[in-house]
Amino acid sequence: MGGKLKVAGLLIAGAVAGALTTMQLQAVARSSLSPLPLEELQQLAAVFGMVKSDYVEPVDEKKLISDAISGMVSGLDPHSQYFDKKTFREFRENTGGKFVGIGIEMSMEDGLVKVVSPIEGSPAFRVGLKPGDLITRIDDTPVKGLTVDQAVKRMRGEPSTKVNLTIFRKAESRSFPVTIVREEIRMQSVRARMVEPGYGWIRVSQFQDRTVEDFVRKVEELYKADPNLKGMVLDLRNDPGGLLDGAVAISAAFLPPDVTVVSTNGQIADSRATFKASPEFYARRGADPLRRLPAAMKTVPLVVLVNEGSASASEIVAGALQDHKRATIMGAQTFGKGSVQTVRPLSAETALKITTARYYTPAGRSIQAKGIVPDIWLDETADGNVFAALRMREADLQKHLQGSDEKKDEAREKAREEARRKIEEQLAKSREAPKPLPEFGTPEDFPLVQALNQLRGKPVVVSKTQTERKAEADTKQ
């Protein structure tokens, strides 16, 4: 791989949104740069001088420059970012699947931190945080007005230190405080079990350093339990992404050798590449962990479950298996994170993450701001997708990179906002707490039950949510 670490889909303290990212260990020089805009640079220097000399309190020059860089980069799109010393260290920790914090997968909702899921066995899990909980204060700081990164910084810290959170639980219409002791969080990225005789379920929650090895081990356990598996469900719901070589490897586990898994294309030569289902694109130090897999993996009937939280690396896998007609994709339209970020170190302790390309499925589809459209639409429960209108996708993010065929539809955006408002009003008025979604992989997991029906050739209860049907129709136009 030429000394590069490929990353597809960051998990920032469990943040859902993903990114296809390339870590480059050497800077790339370009000879085609246009002349620098001297007048604008002079204005920048003038503002710097005025702030330094006239601001009501003394300001740190290094912080001013750091903030200027951060503002310049964050104005590009939602995924470009300047990494200072602390955030760069956290970025490198995340790809290893461990960090010091409270242990939640999170997103932002109405300016607040939303708990997507507490990580099993983590401090947040032990104190009883639940999916859907909103964090309104971190210590003495209101969350409203903080960015994702700022909220993450405040929840992270040194092992054995405490953080005080104020939680609003919608389901119970109450707020309450909790004190959590930070500790090192080790993410378990692969789970598997036999859901019934002849049928296995394997879940990848994100793509980390050990994901491929863990995936191979879990598959070996499934085939040891039943050497003649009739079908398998690969569960990528709420998988925000991770290491690109992991996504290529998981795809290669099911695909014929050497077929294309994903390609990238951008302005500079380094951003144009094709990744195939062969060891040179995913094996580390020459070792191919997939060699231990049974040959039956290439032909076992396969269903892939996805939802709006499936982003970046998980979209790469779903798109590759869909284009090669290797699996039936079931669930909801995915997040739509189809851009590539390159992380370029600026020093030993700082770096720049900048969008450099888009990625494409084997059939040449760009899924930026669109996502993977499932072959079979499924609701989350037998009663439908009650909260579908509340979920954020790439196309909802401000300053998102425009999709190749994306058109601004103000009427549709207005309708979506109206649906969101009505649901929020209904939740506020309701005296009964909404029934929580069943845990993935349990007998009550409605999409998993439908996936098994698909594998067994039984009738599938397809989606009846009108918003999803409209999204599907719009995509096919």
LUMGURO-17280 format. One line per 10 residues: for each residue x, y, z of C-alpha. Coordinates in Angstrom, 1 decimal. Layout:
<sites>
X,Y,Z  ...
</sites>
This chain:
<sites>
0.0,0.0,0.0  3.1,2.2,-0.3  3.3,3.3,3.4  -0.3,4.7,3.5  -3.0,3.9,6.1  -6.4,4.0,4.4  -9.3,4.9,6.6  -13.0,4.8,5.5  -15.4,6.3,8.0  -14.2,7.9,11.3
-15.9,7.1,14.6  -15.4,10.3,16.7  -16.3,9.1,20.2  -18.8,6.9,18.4  -20.1,9.7,16.1  -22.3,8.1,13.4  -21.2,10.1,10.3  -18.4,8.4,8.4  -15.7,9.5,6.1  -13.5,7.8,3.5
-10.0,8.9,4.6  -6.5,8.4,3.5  -3.6,8.8,5.9  -0.5,10.0,3.9  2.7,9.9,5.8  4.4,12.3,3.4  3.2,15.6,2.1  2.4,15.8,-1.6  3.9,18.7,-3.5  2.0,20.3,-6.4
3.5,22.4,-9.1  0.2,23.6,-10.5  -0.7,26.0,-7.6  -2.0,29.4,-8.7  -0.3,32.5,-7.3  -1.2,33.3,-3.7  -3.9,36.1,-3.4  -1.6,38.8,-1.8  -4.3,41.3,-1.1  -6.4,38.8,0.9
-3.3,37.6,2.7  -2.5,41.2,3.7  -6.0,41.5,5.1  -5.5,38.3,7.1  -2.3,39.7,8.5  -4.0,43.0,9.3  -6.9,41.3,11.1  -4.4,39.2,13.0  -2.5,42.3,14.1  -5.7,44.1,15.1
-6.9,41.2,17.2  -3.5,40.9,18.8  -3.3,44.6,19.7  -6.9,45.8,20.2  -8.8,42.8,21.7  -10.1,43.5,25.2  -7.9,40.8,26.7  -4.5,39.4,25.6  -4.8,36.5,23.1  -2.3,33.7,22.4
-0.8,34.1,19.0  -0.5,30.3,18.4  -4.2,29.9,19.3  -5.2,32.7,16.9  -3.3,30.9,14.1  -4.8,27.5,15.0  -8.3,29.0,15.1  -7.7,30.7,11.7  -6.7,27.4,10.2  -9.6,25.6,11.8
-12.1,28.2,10.4  -10.6,28.0,6.9  -10.9,24.3,6.7  -14.2,23.8,8.5  -15.8,26.2,5.9  -15.1,23.8,3.1  -17.5,20.9,4.0  -18.7,19.0,7.1  -15.8,16.5,7.0  -12.6,18.5,6.4
-10.9,19.3,9.7  -7.7,20.7,11.2  -6.3,18.3,13.8  -4.5,20.0,16.7  -2.2,18.0,19.0  -5.1,16.5,21.0  -7.5,15.7,18.2  -4.8,14.2,16.1  -3.9,11.8,18.9  -7.5,10.9,19.3
-7.9,10.3,15.6  -5.0,7.8,15.7  -6.4,6.2,18.8  -9.8,5.7,17.2  -8.5,3.7,14.3  -7.0,1.3,16.9  -10.5,0.7,18.3  -9.7,2.2,21.8  -9.9,5.5,23.5  -10.4,7.0,26.9
-13.9,8.3,27.5  -17.4,7.3,28.6  -18.3,4.8,25.8  -21.1,6.0,23.6  -21.9,5.9,19.9  -23.3,9.4,19.3  -24.7,11.9,16.9  -26.0,15.4,17.2  -29.7,16.3,17.3  -31.0,19.8,17.5
-27.7,21.0,18.8  -27.5,18.3,21.5  -25.5,15.1,21.8  -27.7,12.2,21.1  -26.8,8.7,22.5  -27.1,6.4,19.5  -26.0,3.5,21.6  -23.9,3.0,24.8  -21.0,0.6,24.1  -21.6,-2.7,25.9
-19.7,-2.9,29.2  -18.6,0.8,29.1  -19.1,3.3,31.9  -22.0,4.9,30.0  -23.6,1.4,29.7  -23.1,0.7,33.4  -24.8,3.9,34.6  -27.8,3.1,32.4  -27.6,5.6,29.5  -30.0,4.5,26.8
-30.3,5.0,23.0  -32.1,8.3,22.3  -30.9,10.0,25.5  -29.9,13.6,24.9  -26.9,15.1,26.7  -27.7,18.7,27.5  -24.7,19.7,29.7  -21.2,18.4,30.1  -19.9,19.4,33.5  -20.9,23.1,33.7
-21.0,23.7,29.9  -24.3,23.6,27.9  -24.0,21.4,24.9  -26.1,23.7,22.8  -23.7,25.7,20.6  -20.9,23.1,20.8  -19.6,21.3,17.7  -19.3,17.5,17.7  -15.6,17.8,18.2  -16.0,20.2,21.1
-18.5,17.9,22.8  -16.2,14.9,22.3  -13.3,16.8,23.7  -15.2,17.6,26.9  -16.4,14.0,27.4  -12.9,12.5,26.9  -10.1,12.9,29.3  -7.7,10.9,31.4  -8.5,7.5,32.8  -10.2,7.5,36.3
-11.3,11.1,36.0  -15.0,12.1,36.4  -17.3,13.9,34.0  -20.8,15.1,35.1  -23.5,14.9,32.5  -27.1,16.2,32.4  -29.4,13.8,30.5  -32.8,14.5,29.0  -34.7,11.3,28.4  -37.5,12.0,25.9
-39.2,8.7,26.6  -39.8,9.8,30.2  -39.9,13.6,29.7  -37.4,14.2,32.5  -33.8,15.5,33.0  -31.4,14.0,35.5  -27.6,14.2,36.3  -25.2,11.3,36.1  -21.5,11.1,37.0  -19.3,8.9,34.9
-15.7,7.8,35.5  -13.8,7.8,32.3  -11.8,4.7,31.3  -10.2,3.1,28.3  -12.9,2.0,25.9  -12.2,-1.0,23.7  -14.7,-1.3,20.9  -16.0,-4.8,20.0  -16.5,-4.4,16.3  -17.6,-7.9,15.3
-20.3,-10.1,16.8  -21.9,-13.3,15.5  -24.2,-16.1,16.4  -26.3,-18.8,14.9  -29.8,-17.3,14.8  -31.4,-20.6,14.0  -30.1,-23.9,12.6  -28.4,-23.4,9.2  -28.4,-19.6,9.4  -25.7,-17.3,10.8
-25.8,-13.6,11.7  -22.5,-11.6,11.8  -22.5,-7.9,12.7  -19.7,-5.4,11.9  -20.3,-2.3,14.0  -17.2,-0.4,12.6  -14.0,-1.2,10.7  -11.0,-1.1,13.1  -7.5,-2.5,13.2  -8.6,-6.0,14.3
-11.9,-6.1,12.5  -10.8,-8.5,9.7  -9.1,-10.9,12.1  -12.2,-10.9,14.4  -14.4,-11.3,11.4  -12.5,-14.4,10.2  -12.5,-15.8,13.8  -16.3,-15.3,14.1  -17.0,-16.9,10.7  -14.8,-19.9,11.7
-17.0,-20.3,14.8  -20.2,-20.2,12.7  -18.9,-22.8,10.3  -17.7,-25.0,13.2  -21.2,-24.8,14.7  -22.7,-25.8,11.3  -20.4,-26.7,8.4  -23.3,-26.6,6.0  -24.7,-23.1,6.5  -27.7,-22.4,4.3
-27.5,-18.6,4.5  -25.8,-15.7,6.3  -26.9,-12.2,7.3  -24.2,-9.5,7.3  -25.4,-6.7,9.5  -24.0,-3.3,8.8  -26.7,-1.2,10.4  -25.4,1.9,12.2  -21.8,1.1,11.1  -20.2,4.5,10.6
-17.1,3.2,8.8  -13.5,2.8,9.7  -10.4,1.4,8.0  -10.7,1.1,4.2  -8.6,-2.1,4.0  -11.1,-3.6,6.4  -14.0,-2.7,4.1  -12.1,-4.2,1.1  -11.3,-7.4,3.0  -14.9,-8.0,4.2
-16.1,-7.5,0.6  -13.3,-9.8,-0.7  -14.5,-12.5,1.8  -17.6,-12.9,-0.3  -16.5,-11.9,-3.8  -14.4,-13.6,-6.5  -10.7,-12.8,-6.6  -9.5,-9.6,-8.2  -12.9,-8.0,-8.9  -13.2,-4.2,-8.2
-14.5,-3.3,-4.7  -14.3,0.5,-4.9  -12.6,3.2,-6.8  -11.8,6.9,-6.0  -11.4,9.9,-8.3  -10.3,13.4,-7.6  -8.2,16.3,-8.8  -4.7,15.0,-7.9  -3.1,11.8,-9.1  -2.9,10.3,-5.6
-6.7,10.5,-5.3  -7.3,8.3,-8.3  -7.2,4.6,-7.4  -9.0,1.3,-7.7  -9.2,-1.2,-4.9  -9.8,-4.9,-5.7  -10.7,-8.1,-3.9  -7.1,-9.3,-3.7  -4.6,-9.5,-0.7  -2.4,-6.7,-2.0
-5.3,-4.2,-1.2  -6.0,-5.4,2.4  -3.4,-7.8,3.7  -0.9,-6.3,6.2  2.7,-7.4,6.5  2.0,-10.0,3.7  -0.4,-12.0,5.8  -3.8,-12.8,4.2  -6.3,-13.5,7.1  -9.0,-14.5,4.6
-7.1,-17.6,3.6  -8.5,-19.3,6.7  -12.1,-18.8,5.5  -14.0,-21.8,4.1  -14.5,-21.8,0.3  -18.3,-21.9,0.9  -18.1,-18.2,1.9  -17.9,-17.3,-1.8  -21.3,-18.9,-2.5  -23.3,-18.9,0.7
-26.7,-17.1,0.2  -26.2,-13.6,1.7  -28.3,-10.7,2.9  -26.8,-7.4,3.9  -28.8,-5.3,6.4  -28.3,-1.5,6.2  -30.0,1.7,7.5  -29.5,5.4,7.6  -26.6,5.0,10.0  -24.6,2.8,7.6
-21.9,5.2,6.3  -18.7,5.2,4.2  -16.9,1.9,4.7  -20.1,0.0,5.3  -21.5,1.7,2.1  -18.5,0.5,0.2  -19.2,-3.1,1.3  -22.9,-2.9,0.5  -22.3,-1.2,-2.8  -19.7,-3.8,-3.9
-21.8,-6.7,-3.0  -24.9,-5.2,-4.6  -23.1,-4.3,-7.9  -21.6,-7.8,-8.2  -25.1,-9.3,-7.4  -23.5,-11.2,-4.6  -26.0,-10.2,-1.9  -29.5,-8.9,-1.4  -29.3,-5.5,0.3  -32.2,-5.0,2.7
-33.2,-2.1,5.0  -33.2,1.7,4.5  -31.3,4.1,2.2  -27.8,4.5,3.7  -26.2,7.7,5.0  -24.6,8.8,1.7  -21.0,9.5,2.7  -19.3,9.2,-0.6  -16.3,11.6,-0.3  -12.7,10.9,0.4
-10.7,12.7,3.1  -6.9,12.7,3.1  -5.1,13.2,6.4  -1.8,14.9,5.8  0.5,15.4,8.8  1.6,19.1,9.2  4.0,18.2,12.0  4.6,15.3,14.3  1.5,16.3,16.3  -0.8,18.1,13.9
-2.5,17.3,10.6  -5.0,18.4,8.0  -8.0,16.2,7.0  -9.2,17.5,3.7  -11.7,16.2,1.1  -9.7,15.1,-2.0  -12.0,12.8,-3.9  -15.2,10.9,-4.3  -15.6,7.2,-4.2  -17.5,5.0,-6.6
-19.0,1.5,-6.5  -17.8,-1.1,-9.0  -20.5,-0.1,-11.4  -19.3,3.5,-11.3  -22.0,4.9,-9.0  -21.2,7.9,-6.9  -23.3,7.6,-3.7  -22.3,11.0,-2.3  -25.4,12.6,-0.7  -27.5,9.7,-2.1
-26.4,6.5,-0.4  -27.0,2.9,-1.3  -30.6,2.2,-2.1  -31.6,-1.2,-0.8  -33.0,-3.9,-3.1  -35.7,-4.5,-0.5  -36.9,-1.8,1.8  -37.6,-2.8,5.4  -39.2,-1.0,8.3  -37.5,-1.0,11.7
-40.5,-2.6,13.3  -43.8,-4.2,12.3  -45.4,-0.8,12.9  -43.1,1.1,10.5  -40.3,3.6,10.8  -41.8,6.0,13.3  -38.7,8.2,13.5  -37.6,8.1,9.9  -38.2,11.8,9.4  -35.9,12.7,12.4
-32.8,11.0,11.1  -30.0,13.0,9.5  -28.2,11.9,6.4  -25.3,13.4,4.4  -27.7,15.4,2.2  -29.0,17.1,5.4  -25.6,18.4,6.5  -24.8,22.0,5.8  -22.1,22.6,3.2  -22.1,19.0,2.2
-20.3,18.1,-1.0  -22.9,18.1,-3.8  -23.9,14.7,-5.2  -23.3,14.1,-8.9  -27.0,14.2,-9.7  -28.3,16.0,-6.6  -30.8,18.7,-7.2  -32.0,21.1,-4.5  -35.7,20.4,-3.9  -37.0,23.1,-1.6
-40.5,21.6,-1.5  -39.1,18.3,-0.4  -36.9,19.9,2.2  -39.8,21.8,3.6  -42.0,18.7,3.7  -39.2,16.9,5.6  -38.9,19.7,8.1  -42.7,19.7,8.6  -42.7,15.9,9.1  -39.9,16.4,11.7
-41.8,19.1,13.5  -45.0,17.0,13.7  -43.2,14.0,15.1  -41.5,16.1,17.7  -44.8,17.7,18.7  -46.4,14.2,19.0  -43.6,13.0,21.1  -43.9,16.0,23.4  -47.6,15.5,23.8  -47.6,11.8,24.2
-48.0,10.4,27.7  -46.7,7.0,26.8  -43.0,6.5,26.1  -42.3,5.3,22.6  -41.4,1.6,22.5  -37.6,1.3,22.2  -36.2,-0.6,19.2  -35.2,-4.2,19.9  -31.5,-4.9,20.2  -29.8,-6.0,16.9
-29.5,-9.8,16.6  -32.4,-10.7,18.9  -35.5,-12.7,18.0  -37.5,-9.4,18.2  -35.2,-7.7,15.6  -37.8,-7.2,12.8  -35.3,-6.5,9.9  -33.3,-9.6,10.9  -36.5,-11.7,10.8  -37.3,-10.4,7.3
-33.7,-11.1,6.2  -34.1,-14.7,7.4  -37.4,-15.0,5.5  -35.6,-13.8,2.4  -32.9,-16.5,2.8  -35.5,-19.2,3.4  -37.6,-18.2,0.4  -40.5,-17.1,2.6  -42.6,-13.9,2.2  -40.9,-10.7,3.3
-42.9,-7.9,5.0  -41.5,-4.9,3.0  -41.5,-1.3,4.0  -44.8,0.6,4.2  -43.3,4.0,5.2  -44.3,6.5,2.7  -41.3,8.7,3.1  -39.0,5.8,2.2  -41.2,4.9,-0.8  -40.8,8.5,-2.1
-37.1,8.4,-1.5  -36.8,5.2,-3.5  -38.9,6.6,-6.4  -36.9,9.8,-6.4  -33.6,7.8,-6.6  -34.9,5.8,-9.6  -35.9,8.9,-11.6
</sites>
